Structure formats: C-alpha cells, structure tokens
Amino acid sequence: MAFIDFDTIIREAWNDYDPSREIAHIVDISAKVSTNHVYRITLKDRNYIVAKLSYFGKYDHFVEDHSIINTLSNNLPFPFENFLARSLMKGNKLYVYRYQSQVIDAWVVFYRPIHIKEKLPKRLDEDQIAKLGQQTARFHKACDTVKATLPRSSKTMKDDINDLIKILDDTSSKYEYPMHRSLIKNHCDAFLANYDTIGADKLESIPVFVDWNIGNFSVTPNFKLYSRWDYDWFRMSTRMLDFYFFARVSSDIGDKTVFTYNVDVMMEDRFIIFLKAYHKEFPLTEKEIRFLKDAYRFFILNYVVKYGRFFFHEIFATKLQKEALETHLPSLENTFNPEPLLKALDL
C-alpha cells in the first residue's frame, strides 16, 4: 500500500467531531499484528481518548458492529456494566468518521479510555483455566440476557461463506491461492452442509468477540473478567465462535510470539477443564459441541483465508494462510472429534 498519513486522518476525524478541543499529540499504540491502527490522543486540555482506524471489511458492517457494541456496553448488567470500552457519541448517534481517497477507504471511531488491570499469564494453570471458563460463561449469560435490546445485525456466517464461494468462482479474479481453490471450495461446501445438518441456524445468537487473545482483555487479581477493548472480529452469532480462542488460551503450549491456528488445542484435556467449568455455569448443548468443528472451520475460512491479507500484516498473513491451506484444513476431519468433549460434559 502507498504511504498514507494516518495521523492526518485522525486529526481530520477529531476536528470533525469536536473542533473546540485541540489535539496536543498522537501516539500510535497499535499491536502491530493487524492492519488496524490504534492511537492514544492527548488533548491540549490534558484529557485523552483512544482512536481506532480501520479499513478491514466493510464500512456498513463497521458502523453496525460498533453500534451494537455501544448498546451492549450500556445494557450489560452487573458485574459487566463497565467491561467494554465505550465509543464516543455525537448527539444521539455513534460517531464514525469516514475517509475516502483513491488509495484507501478508512473509518475512525473514538473510545473513552478503559481501565486495565492484569493480563492473563502466558500459560494458565488448571485452576486458572476453570476460573476463566466460569467467567466466560457468566459473560456469555449476561450477553444472552440483553440480546433482545440490541440493534439488528445483518451479518451471517452463511452469507460470509457464500461470499467466499463467489470469490472462488470468479475466474477473472486474481485469487492469491489458485492451487487451493478446490480445497477451499470443498470446505465451504462442508461448512454449509454441516450448518444445515446440525441446524445451526436454530442456535441462539449473542454478541461474540471471537478473538480472545490474552492481549485483548484484562482480569482482576482473583481472575474475574475486568475489561475488554478489541472488537475487530465482533459479530452476532452462536457463542461457539468464541470457544476456539479460549481453547488456545487454555492450551498447554500457552501464548507464543510465533503462533499458528491449529485445531488440536480443542482436543486437549485442558480445554475440557474450561468446558466443564463453563458448562456448570451456563450449560452447553450437544448440538453446540458438535458445531465446534465448523465454528473453527468458519474462523479459518473467513478470517484467515478470505480476509487474512486485509487484516493481518503481510508477514503474518502469508504464514497463517500457508499453514491453514497446507495443514489445518486438510487435516481437520481427522483431527477434531467431538465425542471426548460430549462424554466429558455428559451430553
């Protein structure tokens, strides 16, 4: 991508939002893994806010998602009433600035700063895994409680997969992995078939954040969920979309700088510890556990294969897509087996 002065876009966005308060300086605090940019903005009145600039996905979906999240953040009951970072409003609407040029279509949203306590250790012990399972269940239950109060979401898993199929079927497109078209198409077809067979459309939709990397949320010293600030993959969908990342967090290998998106972590005994603690608090169903494989398949197809080049920086995208297409998808049917999970939960 050609050089883009992101600081200037942020300044334009803030000036459009509130020209009465001037910016003193801007600091890039991005995680440097994705193409999204996050900035700490210090104002001349010594207050500060956080800005996020994104060009991943679609503008309408960006606005829709943040509108849902903002309503959710205001409606979540105790003890999660302050868990999510809130976006700034202008009048009675969520404020989103859209910058369009011949080079980029980018969107900026501002957040109030959120308090952060402790991040999870890179490797959890079994007691910590159980506590995380309990806390996740309570958060999901709180989201389920208020789901009827949230704005409508237009995104569906089937729509995303059908959109990927259209990309694959377009022979005029310069798809980056032509030799893997048939593999990807087969997994798209498998997802759609299993979705219908399992009856996944009947699974309850709640707010899910998908990416529960330990750098995206904080906990209290006694391991209660405290704050969450990253919304890149947010959507309204089955809660099972959240479970793959909790399997990664629970995994014996722990958090690593060099990572891969393998499905094996959902077969570990440590993930069963998480599931048992979750199930005791907010019971899971057999249908949901059987859908775990396709929730993972959807994650790989949609976020790694379809959007990887747009979301991850190139060095990460190349590695993750190569592993997904050469290892993870080809071995999926032989690697994931829901039966041990079902047995552990007595389902």
C-alpha positions in Angstrom: 0.0 0.0 0.0 1.2 3.5 -0.8 2.2 5.7 2.1 -0.8 7.1 4.0 -0.6 9.8 6.6 -2.8 8.1 9.2 -2.1 10.9 11.8 -3.6 13.4 9.4 -6.8 11.3 9.0 -7.1 11.1 12.8 -6.7 14.8 13.1 -9.3 15.4 10.5 -11.7 13.0 12.3 -11.2 14.7 15.6 -11.7 18.2 14.1 -14.9 17.0 12.5 -16.0 15.5 15.8 -15.1 18.4 18.2 -13.1 21.3 16.8 -13.4 23.2 20.1 -10.8 20.9 21.7 -7.4 20.8 20.1 -5.1 17.8 19.9 -1.7 18.2 21.6 -0.1 15.0 20.3 -0.9 11.5 18.9 0.8 8.2 19.8 0.4 5.0 17.8 -0.3 2.2 20.3 -1.2 -0.5 17.8 -0.4 -4.1 18.5 1.4 -4.3 15.1 -0.1 -7.6 14.2 -3.2 -6.4 12.2 -3.7 -3.6 9.7 -5.9 -1.7 12.1 -4.3 1.3 13.8 -5.0 2.4 17.4 -3.9 5.8 18.8 -3.8 7.5 22.1 -4.8 11.1 21.6 -3.8 13.7 24.2 -5.8 16.9 24.0 -4.5 20.3 25.0 -6.8 20.3 28.0 -4.8 17.2 29.2 -7.7 14.8 28.7 -7.1 11.9 26.4 -9.1 9.5 24.2 -8.4 6.5 22.1 -8.9 6.4 18.3 -9.2 3.3 16.1 -8.7 3.5 12.4 -9.7 0.5 10.3 -10.0 -0.4 6.6 -10.8 -4.1 7.2 -14.1 -5.4 6.0 -17.0 -3.1 5.0 -17.8 0.3 6.3 -21.5 -0.5 6.9 -20.5 -3.5 8.9 -18.0 -1.5 10.9 -20.7 1.0 11.8 -23.3 -1.7 12.5 -20.9 -3.6 14.8 -19.9 -0.6 16.8 -23.5 0.5 17.2 -24.3 -2.9 18.6 -21.3 -2.9 20.9 -22.1 0.5 22.2 -25.6 -0.5 23.1 -24.3 -3.7 24.7 -21.8 -1.8 26.8 -24.6 0.4 28.2 -27.0 -2.5 28.7 -24.8 -5.2 30.2 -25.8 -6.0 33.8 -23.5 -6.2 36.9 -20.7 -7.2 37.1 -20.1 -6.4 33.4 -21.5 -2.9 33.3 -18.1 -1.4 32.8 -16.4 -4.3 31.0 -16.4 -2.9 27.4 -14.8 0.3 26.2 -17.5 2.8 25.1 -17.4 4.7 21.9 -18.0 8.5 21.7 -21.3 9.8 20.6 -22.2 12.9 18.7 -25.7 14.0 19.5 -27.6 10.8 19.9 -25.6 8.8 17.4 -22.4 6.8 17.5 -19.7 8.9 15.8 -17.8 7.3 12.9 -15.6 9.3 10.5 -15.2 8.0 7.0 -12.1 9.0 5.0 -12.1 8.1 1.3 -9.4 8.6 -1.3 -8.2 6.9 -4.4 -5.8 4.9 -2.2 -7.9 4.0 0.9 -11.4 3.8 2.4 -10.8 4.1 6.1 -13.0 4.6 9.2 -12.3 6.1 12.6 -14.1 5.7 15.8 -13.2 7.2 19.2 -13.3 5.4 22.5 -13.3 6.5 26.1 -10.2 5.2 27.8 -10.8 2.0 29.7 -9.2 0.8 32.9 -6.9 -2.2 32.6 -5.9 -4.5 35.5 -3.9 -7.7 34.9 -3.4 -9.6 31.7 -3.6 -13.4 31.8 -0.3 -15.2 32.2 1.1 -16.7 29.1 0.4 -20.2 30.3 -2.6 -20.8 32.7 -2.6 -23.5 35.4 -5.7 -25.7 35.7 -7.3 -23.7 38.4 -7.0 -20.5 36.3 -8.5 -22.3 33.3 -11.5 -23.3 35.4 -11.9 -19.7 36.6 -11.7 -18.4 33.1 -14.4 -21.0 32.0 -16.7 -19.8 34.8 -16.1 -16.1 34.0 -16.7 -16.6 30.2 -19.9 -18.4 30.9 -21.1 -15.6 33.1 -20.2 -13.0 30.5 -22.0 -15.0 27.8 -25.0 -15.3 30.0 -25.0 -11.6 30.6 -24.8 -11.0 26.8 -27.7 -13.5 26.3 -29.8 -11.6 28.8 -29.7 -8.4 26.9 -29.6 -9.7 23.3 -33.2 -8.6 22.6 -32.3 -5.0 23.3 -29.5 -4.8 20.7 -29.7 -3.3 17.2 -30.2 -5.8 14.4 -27.1 -7.3 12.8 -27.1 -8.1 9.1 -24.0 -10.4 9.0 -24.5 -14.2 9.0 -22.0 -17.0 8.8 -23.7 -18.5 5.7 -23.5 -15.1 3.9 -19.8 -14.8 4.6 -19.1 -18.3 3.3 -21.3 -17.8 0.2 -19.4 -14.6 -0.4 -16.1 -16.5 -0.3 -17.5 -19.1 -2.8 -18.4 -16.2 -5.2 -14.8 -15.0 -5.0 -13.6 -18.5 -5.8 -16.0 -18.9 -8.7 -15.0 -15.6 -10.2 -12.4 -16.8 -12.8 -11.5 -13.2 -13.6 -10.3 -12.5 -10.1 -6.6 -12.8 -9.3 -7.1 -15.1 -6.3 -3.9 -15.4 -4.4 -4.0 -19.2 -3.9 -5.3 -20.7 -7.2 -3.9 -24.1 -6.5 -6.0 -24.3 -3.3 -9.3 -23.2 -4.8 -10.8 -26.7 -4.8 -9.7 -27.3 -1.2 -11.2 -24.1 0.0 -14.4 -24.7 -2.0 -14.8 -28.2 -0.5 -14.5 -26.8 3.0 -17.0 -24.0 2.2 -19.4 -26.7 0.9 -18.8 -28.9 4.0 -19.5 -25.9 6.3 -22.8 -25.1 4.6 -23.9 -28.8 4.6 -23.0 -29.3 8.3 -24.6 -26.0 9.2 -27.9 -27.2 7.8 -27.5 -30.8 9.1 -26.8 -29.6 12.7 -29.4 -27.0 12.5 -27.0 -24.2 13.4 -29.5 -21.6 12.4 -31.5 -22.5 15.5 -28.6 -21.8 17.8 -29.1 -18.6 19.8 -27.2 -15.6 18.5 -25.4 -13.5 21.1 -22.7 -10.9 20.9 -19.4 -12.7 20.3 -15.9 -11.2 20.0 -14.2 -14.3 18.5 -10.6 -13.1 19.2 -9.9 -13.7 22.9 -6.2 -13.3 22.6 -4.8 -12.5 26.0 -3.7 -9.1 24.8 -7.4 -8.1 24.2 -8.8 -8.2 27.8 -7.8 -7.9 31.4 -8.8 -9.7 34.6 -8.8 -8.8 38.4 -6.2 -10.4 40.7 -8.8 -13.1 41.5 -9.3 -13.8 37.8 -12.6 -12.1 37.2 -13.1 -10.5 33.8 -12.4 -6.8 34.2 -12.1 -5.1 30.8 -12.1 -5.7 27.1 -11.1 -3.3 24.3 -10.5 -5.1 21.0 -13.6 -5.5 18.7 -12.0 -6.4 15.3 -14.0 -9.7 14.8 -17.1 -8.8 16.7 -20.4 -10.3 15.4 -23.8 -11.5 16.5 -23.6 -15.3 16.2 -23.5 -18.6 18.1 -21.4 -18.4 21.3 -19.4 -21.3 19.9 -17.4 -18.9 17.7 -15.7 -17.7 20.9 -14.6 -21.2 22.1 -11.7 -21.8 19.7 -9.7 -18.8 21.2 -10.5 -20.0 24.7 -9.1 -23.4 23.7 -5.9 -21.5 22.6 -5.7 -19.6 25.8 -6.2 -22.8 27.8 -3.7 -24.8 25.7 -0.6 -26.4 27.3 1.7 -24.5 24.9 0.5 -21.1 26.2 0.7 -17.8 24.4 3.6 -17.6 22.0 5.0 -14.8 19.9 5.2 -17.1 16.9 1.7 -18.7 16.7 -0.4 -20.9 14.5 -4.2 -21.6 14.3 -4.2 -25.3 14.7 -7.4 -27.2 15.8 -5.5 -29.6 18.1 -5.9 -27.3 21.1 -9.7 -28.2 21.2 -8.7 -31.8 21.8 -6.6 -31.1 24.9 -7.7 -32.2 28.4 -7.0 -28.6 29.4 -9.8 -27.4 27.1 -12.1 -29.9 28.7 -11.4 -28.3 32.1 -12.5 -25.0 30.6 -15.7 -26.6 29.1 -16.7 -28.3 32.3 -16.4 -25.0 34.3 -18.3 -23.2 31.6 -21.0 -25.9 31.3 -21.6 -25.8 35.1 -22.4 -22.1 34.9 -24.2 -21.8 31.5 -25.0 -25.3 30.1 -24.0 -26.2 26.6 -25.9 -28.5 24.3 -24.9 -31.5 22.2 -25.7 -29.5 19.1 -23.4 -26.7 20.1 -20.4 -29.0 20.9 -20.9 -30.8 17.5 -20.8 -27.4 15.8 -17.4 -26.6 17.3 -15.6 -28.1 14.3 -17.5 -25.9 11.9 -17.1 -22.9 14.1 -13.4 -23.4 13.8 -13.7 -24.1 10.0 -15.6 -20.8 9.6 -12.9 -18.9 11.5 -10.2 -20.3 9.2 -12.1 -19.8 6.0 -13.5 -16.3 6.8 -10.8 -14.6 8.9 -7.6 -16.3 7.8 -8.3 -17.4 4.2 -10.8 -14.8 3.0 -9.7 -11.7 5.0 -6.2 -12.6 6.1 -4.4 -10.3 3.5 -6.6 -7.4 4.5 -6.5 -7.9 8.3 -3.0 -9.3 9.2 0.2 -7.6 8.2 1.7 -9.4 5.3 4.3 -11.5 7.2 1.6 -12.9 9.5 -0.9 -13.4 6.7 1.4 -15.3 4.5 2.4 -17.7 7.3 -1.1 -18.2 8.7 -2.7 -18.8 5.3 0.0 -21.2 4.2 -0.5 -23.3 7.4 -4.2 -23.2 7.1 -4.2 -24.4 3.5 -1.4 -26.9 3.7 -2.0 -28.3 7.2 -5.0 -27.2 9.2 -7.9 -27.6 6.7 -6.6 -30.8 5.1 -6.3 -32.5 8.5 -9.5 -31.1 10.1 -11.7 -34.1 9.6 -9.2 -36.4 11.2 -8.1 -34.1 14.0 -11.2 -32.9 15.6 -13.5 -35.4 17.3 -16.4 -34.0 19.4 -17.0 -37.3 21.2 -14.5 -36.9 24.1 -15.9 -33.4 24.7 -19.5 -34.7 24.8 -18.5 -37.5 27.1 -16.8 -35.2 29.5 -19.9 -33.0 29.7 -22.3 -36.0 29.9 -24.1 -34.9 26.7 
